[in-house]
């Protein structure tokens, strides 16, 4: 953040991080939001705010171009809804994975009497760990942008699927989990990270 003068001026005044309880004032951001409120979204997508953003990106190695702003379209999707023990839980839909897989986890956990097992007990932690592994295996296989792939939302968020996955949990042993849904993409590596001995 120190390399970015506008950001460091807000969050690192005098070069030091803010202390808990210190007030953050973002006057320029407030002016930007007011400008958009007064002039509409074209102030950003086809107007002076967009020009400022694109110029900043060019100067700082960013990737947003004027064409990106001019062709941007908002996609509105319905939230993921989950009934967990009488509570309605809402989460973001794909391409975000969290709403689908939190619902999946809660549906599986709903089959256990967590209150009776107790917070932090061996049993509760075991079930939570297994449920997390299941959800992450499914997430790896079936997450993505629904504009490009068919994410099996209904299957992953269904009570029946949760019951199927729950039945496979061994209450006494940890286990490795694979996806319970068809993998949407190749299992091959699509990216690689390289680091030297110093973590660079």
VMD Tcl script that draws the C-alpha trace (Angstrom):
set ca {
  {0.00 0.00 0.00}
  {2.94 2.32 0.55}
  {3.59 2.29 -3.22}
  {0.12 3.68 -3.92}
  {0.08 7.29 -2.68}
  {-3.71 7.82 -2.66}
  {-4.26 4.54 -0.79}
  {-1.42 5.07 1.65}
  {-2.66 8.59 2.40}
  {-5.92 7.04 3.64}
  {-4.77 3.83 5.32}
  {-1.13 4.57 6.18}
  {-1.05 8.22 7.25}
  {2.54 9.29 7.94}
  {3.61 5.82 6.74}
  {2.10 3.90 9.64}
  {-1.05 1.74 9.75}
  {-4.17 3.10 11.36}
  {-4.75 2.08 14.94}
  {-7.95 0.33 16.06}
  {-10.70 2.89 16.54}
  {-9.16 5.53 14.27}
  {-11.60 7.06 11.82}
  {-11.17 6.57 8.07}
  {-12.46 9.43 5.94}
  {-12.62 8.87 2.19}
  {-13.70 12.27 0.95}
  {-12.75 11.65 -2.69}
  {-14.69 8.39 -2.69}
  {-17.72 10.20 -1.26}
  {-17.41 12.82 -4.03}
  {-17.20 10.03 -6.62}
  {-20.36 8.35 -5.35}
  {-22.17 11.70 -5.26}
  {-21.09 12.39 -8.84}
  {-22.44 9.01 -9.97}
  {-25.68 9.64 -8.06}
  {-26.06 13.03 -9.76}
  {-24.98 11.99 -13.29}
  {-25.88 8.29 -13.51}
  {-23.76 5.24 -14.22}
  {-22.55 6.64 -17.55}
  {-20.34 8.98 -15.52}
  {-18.23 5.89 -14.88}
  {-18.81 3.73 -17.93}
  {-18.68 6.42 -20.63}
  {-17.71 9.60 -18.83}
  {-15.01 11.44 -16.91}
  {-14.76 8.99 -14.01}
  {-14.09 6.18 -16.46}
  {-11.39 8.28 -18.12}
  {-9.74 8.83 -14.73}
  {-9.90 5.10 -13.94}
  {-8.50 4.03 -17.32}
  {-5.70 6.60 -17.07}
  {-4.83 5.37 -13.57}
  {-4.79 1.78 -14.81}
  {-2.46 2.61 -17.71}
  {-0.04 4.45 -15.44}
  {0.01 1.65 -12.85}
  {0.05 -1.50 -14.98}
  {-3.67 -2.25 -14.66}
  {-5.79 -4.03 -17.22}
  {-9.04 -2.07 -17.42}
  {-9.44 -0.27 -20.75}
  {-12.09 2.16 -21.99}
  {-13.63 -0.63 -24.09}
  {-14.10 -2.73 -20.90}
  {-16.11 0.05 -19.32}
  {-18.10 0.85 -22.45}
  {-19.13 -2.79 -22.99}
  {-19.70 -3.71 -19.33}
  {-23.10 -5.22 -18.58}
  {-24.47 -5.88 -15.12}
  {-25.73 -9.44 -14.65}
  {-28.39 -9.82 -12.01}
  {-28.89 -13.30 -10.58}
  {-31.09 -14.65 -7.84}
  {-29.37 -15.38 -4.50}
  {-28.82 -18.90 -3.27}
  {-31.38 -19.66 -0.56}
  {-30.99 -22.20 2.20}
  {-33.34 -23.25 4.96}
  {-31.20 -24.23 7.95}
  {-33.15 -25.32 11.02}
  {-35.88 -22.78 10.27}
  {-33.55 -19.92 9.37}
  {-33.42 -18.62 5.81}
  {-29.81 -18.13 4.75}
  {-29.02 -16.18 1.57}
  {-25.73 -16.28 -0.28}
  {-24.26 -15.09 -3.56}
  {-24.99 -17.16 -6.67}
  {-22.34 -18.43 -9.10}
  {-19.85 -17.38 -10.28}
  {-19.23 -16.95 -6.53}
  {-18.88 -20.42 -5.01}
  {-19.64 -19.49 -1.40}
  {-23.44 -19.42 -1.54}
  {-23.71 -22.86 -3.13}
  {-21.16 -24.56 -0.91}
  {-22.18 -22.94 2.37}
  {-25.69 -24.17 1.61}
  {-24.29 -27.62 0.85}
  {-22.39 -27.68 4.15}
  {-25.33 -26.45 6.21}
  {-27.62 -29.02 4.60}
  {-25.22 -31.81 5.54}
  {-24.68 -30.50 9.07}
  {-28.43 -30.19 9.58}
  {-28.58 -33.96 9.89}
  {-26.50 -33.89 13.08}
  {-27.60 -32.67 16.50}
  {-24.79 -30.12 16.77}
  {-26.32 -28.52 19.89}
  {-26.25 -31.87 21.70}
  {-22.73 -32.68 20.48}
  {-21.52 -29.31 21.79}
  {-19.32 -26.50 20.58}
  {-15.69 -27.49 20.03}
  {-16.15 -31.17 20.90}
  {-14.23 -33.84 19.05}
  {-17.42 -35.04 17.36}
  {-18.49 -31.58 16.21}
  {-15.03 -30.75 14.86}
  {-14.86 -34.12 13.09}
  {-18.20 -33.56 11.32}
  {-17.29 -29.99 10.45}
  {-13.94 -31.07 8.99}
  {-15.56 -33.81 6.90}
  {-18.27 -31.44 5.63}
  {-15.65 -28.84 4.68}
  {-13.68 -31.47 2.76}
  {-16.81 -32.60 0.93}
  {-17.76 -29.06 -0.05}
  {-14.25 -28.19 -1.22}
  {-14.09 -31.37 -3.34}
  {-17.39 -30.42 -4.95}
  {-16.29 -26.80 -5.31}
  {-13.15 -27.85 -7.15}
  {-15.18 -29.94 -9.58}
  {-18.22 -27.76 -10.14}
  {-17.68 -24.04 -9.69}
  {-17.53 -21.38 -12.33}
  {-19.34 -18.72 -14.26}
  {-22.80 -19.89 -15.33}
  {-22.41 -17.81 -18.48}
  {-19.86 -20.39 -19.63}
  {-20.53 -23.64 -17.75}
  {-23.53 -25.40 -16.26}
  {-22.97 -25.26 -12.49}
  {-25.23 -27.94 -10.88}
  {-26.68 -25.53 -8.31}
  {-29.92 -27.44 -7.73}
  {-28.09 -30.70 -7.09}
  {-25.43 -29.24 -4.80}
  {-27.95 -27.29 -2.73}
  {-30.58 -30.02 -2.43}
  {-31.44 -31.73 0.85}
  {-31.37 -35.11 -0.97}
  {-27.78 -34.56 -2.12}
  {-26.80 -33.52 1.41}
  {-28.34 -36.72 2.76}
  {-26.41 -38.78 0.22}
  {-23.12 -37.14 1.18}
  {-23.92 -37.34 4.92}
  {-24.53 -41.10 4.72}
  {-20.95 -41.55 3.47}
  {-19.41 -39.79 6.49}
  {-17.80 -42.20 8.93}
  {-18.45 -40.84 12.45}
  {-15.22 -42.39 13.73}
  {-12.70 -41.81 10.95}
  {-11.46 -38.96 8.80}
  {-11.36 -39.71 5.11}
  {-10.35 -38.25 1.78}
  {-13.20 -36.98 -0.36}
  {-13.71 -36.70 -4.07}
  {-16.40 -34.73 -5.80}
  {-19.90 -36.13 -5.77}
  {-20.75 -34.26 -8.97}
  {-19.30 -34.44 -12.46}
  {-16.16 -32.38 -12.96}
  {-16.92 -29.45 -15.25}
  {-13.39 -28.81 -16.44}
  {-10.29 -30.77 -17.29}
  {-8.37 -32.20 -14.36}
  {-5.17 -30.86 -15.91}
  {-3.20 -27.96 -14.47}
  {-4.41 -24.63 -15.80}
  {-1.90 -22.42 -14.01}
  {1.39 -22.69 -12.22}
  {2.98 -20.72 -9.40}
  {6.75 -20.48 -9.10}
  {8.68 -19.25 -6.06}
  {12.34 -19.03 -5.16}
  {13.90 -19.96 -1.80}
  {13.01 -16.48 -0.49}
  {9.32 -16.77 -1.29}
  {9.46 -14.44 -4.30}
}
mol new
graphics top color blue
foreach p $ca { graphics top sphere $p radius 0.5 }
foreach p [lrange $ca 0 end-1] q [lrange $ca 1 end] { graphics top cylinder $p $q radius 0.2 }
display resetview
